[in-house]
Amino acid sequence: MTDQNEIAALQQTIDQLTARLAAAEGRIAEFDRIAVGWAQEHQVDEDTMMVIAAAVAAVLGHRAKVKQIHFHEGSGWTTAGRMEVQDHRKTQARPARQNPLTLH
């Protein structure tokens, strides 16, 4: 009788794992669909690449290869604020307030 119970428990575990695997495969397919859509939406055309290369050449003073282009989705204010918060340089602190009750 124990063998039947063990077999039933194993079959139940297999059924649960099969259901979880099917759900995971469905989510992966959804992520793949989203990724393909994003890649198609964010393609850089040849004209834009030429403009970027010309701008880089103008700034650097010589022709350079553009190897990668990254899309930036965010605010300049966000980046500036993050840079200020993460700045580890020592800054000059405001002078401490003088206590008016202190005699000089």
MARTI-247252 format. One record per residue (C-alpha): x, y, z; residue in three letters. Coordinates in nm, 2 decimals. Layout:
<r><u>X</u><v>Y</v><w>Z</w><tortor>ALA</tortor></r>
...
! end
This chain:
<r><u>0.00</u><v>0.00</v><w>0.00</w><tortor>MET</tortor></r>
<r><u>0.29</u><v>0.23</v><w>0.07</w><tortor>THR</tortor></r>
<r><u>0.41</u><v>0.20</v><w>-0.29</w><tortor>ASP</tortor></r>
<r><u>0.08</u><v>0.32</v><w>-0.42</w><tortor>GLN</tortor></r>
<r><u>0.09</u><v>0.62</v><w>-0.19</w><tortor>ASN</tortor></r>
<r><u>0.44</u><v>0.71</v><w>-0.30</w><tortor>GLU</tortor></r>
<r><u>0.36</u><v>0.67</v><w>-0.66</w><tortor>ILE</tortor></r>
<r><u>0.05</u><v>0.89</v><w>-0.62</w><tortor>ALA</tortor></r>
<r><u>0.26</u><v>1.15</v><w>-0.44</w><tortor>ALA</tortor></r>
<r><u>0.53</u><v>1.14</v><w>-0.71</w><tortor>LEU</tortor></r>
<r><u>0.26</u><v>1.17</v><w>-0.98</w><tortor>GLN</tortor></r>
<r><u>0.11</u><v>1.47</v><w>-0.81</w><tortor>GLN</tortor></r>
<r><u>0.46</u><v>1.64</v><w>-0.78</w><tortor>THR</tortor></r>
<r><u>0.52</u><v>1.57</v><w>-1.15</w><tortor>ILE</tortor></r>
<r><u>0.18</u><v>1.72</v><w>-1.24</w><tortor>ASP</tortor></r>
<r><u>0.26</u><v>2.03</v><w>-1.03</w><tortor>GLN</tortor></r>
<r><u>0.61</u><v>2.07</v><w>-1.19</w><tortor>LEU</tortor></r>
<r><u>0.46</u><v>2.02</v><w>-1.54</w><tortor>THR</tortor></r>
<r><u>0.21</u><v>2.30</v><w>-1.47</w><tortor>ALA</tortor></r>
<r><u>0.48</u><v>2.53</v><w>-1.34</w><tortor>ARG</tortor></r>
<r><u>0.70</u><v>2.46</v><w>-1.64</w><tortor>LEU</tortor></r>
<r><u>0.41</u><v>2.54</v><w>-1.88</w><tortor>ALA</tortor></r>
<r><u>0.35</u><v>2.87</v><w>-1.70</w><tortor>ALA</tortor></r>
<r><u>0.72</u><v>2.96</v><w>-1.71</w><tortor>ALA</tortor></r>
<r><u>0.74</u><v>2.88</v><w>-2.09</w><tortor>GLU</tortor></r>
<r><u>0.44</u><v>3.10</v><w>-2.15</w><tortor>GLY</tortor></r>
<r><u>0.60</u><v>3.39</v><w>-1.96</w><tortor>ARG</tortor></r>
<r><u>0.93</u><v>3.34</v><w>-2.15</w><tortor>ILE</tortor></r>
<r><u>0.73</u><v>3.35</v><w>-2.48</w><tortor>ALA</tortor></r>
<r><u>0.57</u><v>3.68</v><w>-2.37</w><tortor>GLU</tortor></r>
<r><u>0.90</u><v>3.83</v><w>-2.28</w><tortor>PHE</tortor></r>
<r><u>1.04</u><v>3.72</v><w>-2.62</w><tortor>ASP</tortor></r>
<r><u>0.75</u><v>3.89</v><w>-2.79</w><tortor>ARG</tortor></r>
<r><u>0.81</u><v>4.21</v><w>-2.59</w><tortor>ILE</tortor></r>
<r><u>1.18</u><v>4.21</v><w>-2.66</w><tortor>ALA</tortor></r>
<r><u>1.13</u><v>4.17</v><w>-3.03</w><tortor>VAL</tortor></r>
<r><u>0.88</u><v>4.46</v><w>-3.04</w><tortor>GLY</tortor></r>
<r><u>1.12</u><v>4.68</v><w>-2.84</w><tortor>TRP</tortor></r>
<r><u>1.41</u><v>4.60</v><w>-3.07</w><tortor>ALA</tortor></r>
<r><u>1.21</u><v>4.68</v><w>-3.38</w><tortor>GLN</tortor></r>
<r><u>1.08</u><v>5.00</v><w>-3.22</w><tortor>GLU</tortor></r>
<r><u>1.43</u><v>5.12</v><w>-3.12</w><tortor>HIS</tortor></r>
<r><u>1.63</u><v>5.04</v><w>-3.44</w><tortor>GLN</tortor></r>
<r><u>1.87</u><v>5.31</v><w>-3.55</w><tortor>VAL</tortor></r>
<r><u>1.86</u><v>5.39</v><w>-3.92</w><tortor>ASP</tortor></r>
<r><u>2.17</u><v>5.45</v><w>-4.13</w><tortor>GLU</tortor></r>
<r><u>2.11</u><v>5.83</v><w>-4.15</w><tortor>ASP</tortor></r>
<r><u>2.11</u><v>5.86</v><w>-3.78</w><tortor>THR</tortor></r>
<r><u>2.43</u><v>5.66</v><w>-3.75</w><tortor>MET</tortor></r>
<r><u>2.60</u><v>5.89</v><w>-4.00</w><tortor>MET</tortor></r>
<r><u>2.49</u><v>6.20</v><w>-3.80</w><tortor>VAL</tortor></r>
<r><u>2.61</u><v>6.05</v><w>-3.48</w><tortor>ILE</tortor></r>
<r><u>2.95</u><v>5.96</v><w>-3.64</w><tortor>ALA</tortor></r>
<r><u>2.98</u><v>6.31</v><w>-3.78</w><tortor>ALA</tortor></r>
<r><u>2.91</u><v>6.46</v><w>-3.44</w><tortor>ALA</tortor></r>
<r><u>3.17</u><v>6.24</v><w>-3.27</w><tortor>VAL</tortor></r>
<r><u>3.42</u><v>6.33</v><w>-3.54</w><tortor>ALA</tortor></r>
<r><u>3.35</u><v>6.70</v><w>-3.49</w><tortor>ALA</tortor></r>
<r><u>3.40</u><v>6.67</v><w>-3.11</w><tortor>VAL</tortor></r>
<r><u>3.71</u><v>6.45</v><w>-3.12</w><tortor>LEU</tortor></r>
<r><u>3.87</u><v>6.62</v><w>-3.41</w><tortor>GLY</tortor></r>
<r><u>3.92</u><v>6.29</v><w>-3.60</w><tortor>HIS</tortor></r>
<r><u>3.71</u><v>6.02</v><w>-3.74</w><tortor>ARG</tortor></r>
<r><u>3.62</u><v>5.75</v><w>-3.49</w><tortor>ALA</tortor></r>
<r><u>3.42</u><v>5.43</v><w>-3.50</w><tortor>LYS</tortor></r>
<r><u>3.08</u><v>5.43</v><w>-3.34</w><tortor>VAL</tortor></r>
<r><u>3.05</u><v>5.08</v><w>-3.20</w><tortor>LYS</tortor></r>
<r><u>2.74</u><v>5.10</v><w>-2.98</w><tortor>GLN</tortor></r>
<r><u>2.45</u><v>5.33</v><w>-2.93</w><tortor>ILE</tortor></r>
<r><u>2.25</u><v>5.32</v><w>-2.61</w><tortor>HIS</tortor></r>
<r><u>1.91</u><v>5.47</v><w>-2.57</w><tortor>PHE</tortor></r>
<r><u>1.87</u><v>5.68</v><w>-2.26</w><tortor>HIS</tortor></r>
<r><u>1.52</u><v>5.70</v><w>-2.12</w><tortor>GLU</tortor></r>
<r><u>1.52</u><v>5.94</v><w>-1.84</w><tortor>GLY</tortor></r>
<r><u>1.54</u><v>6.30</v><w>-1.74</w><tortor>SER</tortor></r>
<r><u>1.86</u><v>6.51</v><w>-1.73</w><tortor>GLY</tortor></r>
<r><u>1.75</u><v>6.63</v><w>-1.39</w><tortor>TRP</tortor></r>
<r><u>1.74</u><v>6.28</v><w>-1.26</w><tortor>THR</tortor></r>
<r><u>2.09</u><v>6.21</v><w>-1.38</w><tortor>THR</tortor></r>
<r><u>2.22</u><v>6.54</v><w>-1.24</w><tortor>ALA</tortor></r>
<r><u>2.06</u><v>6.47</v><w>-0.90</w><tortor>GLY</tortor></r>
<r><u>2.19</u><v>6.11</v><w>-0.89</w><tortor>ARG</tortor></r>
<r><u>2.54</u><v>6.24</v><w>-0.98</w><tortor>MET</tortor></r>
<r><u>2.53</u><v>6.50</v><w>-0.70</w><tortor>GLU</tortor></r>
<r><u>2.41</u><v>6.24</v><w>-0.44</w><tortor>VAL</tortor></r>
<r><u>2.68</u><v>5.99</v><w>-0.55</w><tortor>GLN</tortor></r>
<r><u>2.96</u><v>6.24</v><w>-0.56</w><tortor>ASP</tortor></r>
<r><u>3.22</u><v>6.13</v><w>-0.31</w><tortor>HIS</tortor></r>
<r><u>3.45</u><v>6.43</v><w>-0.33</w><tortor>ARG</tortor></r>
<r><u>3.48</u><v>6.63</v><w>-0.01</w><tortor>LYS</tortor></r>
<r><u>3.29</u><v>6.95</v><w>-0.04</w><tortor>THR</tortor></r>
<r><u>3.34</u><v>7.26</v><w>0.17</w><tortor>GLN</tortor></r>
<r><u>3.08</u><v>7.26</v><w>0.44</w><tortor>ALA</tortor></r>
<r><u>2.89</u><v>7.57</v><w>0.55</w><tortor>ARG</tortor></r>
<r><u>3.05</u><v>7.75</v><w>0.84</w><tortor>PRO</tortor></r>
<r><u>2.89</u><v>7.66</v><w>1.17</w><tortor>ALA</tortor></r>
<r><u>2.66</u><v>7.91</v><w>1.32</w><tortor>ARG</tortor></r>
<r><u>2.80</u><v>8.10</v><w>1.59</w><tortor>GLN</tortor></r>
<r><u>2.63</u><v>8.08</v><w>1.93</w><tortor>ASN</tortor></r>
<r><u>2.53</u><v>8.44</v><w>2.02</w><tortor>PRO</tortor></r>
<r><u>2.58</u><v>8.35</v><w>2.39</w><tortor>LEU</tortor></r>
<r><u>2.95</u><v>8.27</v><w>2.34</w><tortor>THR</tortor></r>
<r><u>3.19</u><v>8.55</v><w>2.45</w><tortor>LEU</tortor></r>
<r><u>3.47</u><v>8.62</v><w>2.21</w><tortor>HIS</tortor></r>
! end
